[in-house]
Amino acid sequence: MAILQLTHASILNSNAQLLVLPVNNAGVILDPVLTRAKTLFPDNHHRYHSACRDGSLSVGSCLLYKRTREQSGLGISSNGNQPSYIANLAVSNHPYHPARSRWLIAALIDLQQKLIPLIHYQGIRRVALLARPLISDNPRDPISNKNESINSLPLDWQTDTLPLLTTYLQDLPKLRIDIHMPKSIDL
């Protein structure tokens, strides 16, 4: 059973073996943390951007990228506390569109299926997930949105996103998942 823990610590300073970054499938990065991750992990960004351009990354899927060890001088560096894997969760179709429940559920199921072999065969035990792109700036108004399908409404952190993360990730074996929250949200 996985242990999910909320934290305000920076995901980019995490010692996780795998980073989970919620992205869109348009290939455009606007979130400041994702922009910094683009600079820190250019190999992942290149693979993500290529998948967006060629149409192989669809909304509701997970692009798992195994990072290569960086060459340094005559030997290979240890990569310090950098992750071995980065999972790009496509939870939106445009940088200005918030995540939707059907997209998040599909992406989490895809992530779950890709994590099982990593847990069993690669020894992955620590995962860090960036929560900011999963938190809508526009909380939904139940009165004005009563005619819309629940799957097309922006996600609310307490009632939608956190329960979905818990439902789809807590059953993963021997895993610690740190969910990195913005400081504006109480833990």
Secondary structure by P-SEA (a helix, b strand, c coil): cbbbbbbccccccccccbbbbbbccccccccaaaaaaaaacaaaaaaaaaaaaaccccccbbbbbbbcccccccccccccccccbbbbbcccccccccccaaaaaaaaaaaaaaaccccccccccbbbbbccccccccccccccccccccccccccccccaaaaaaaccccccbbbbbbbbcccccc
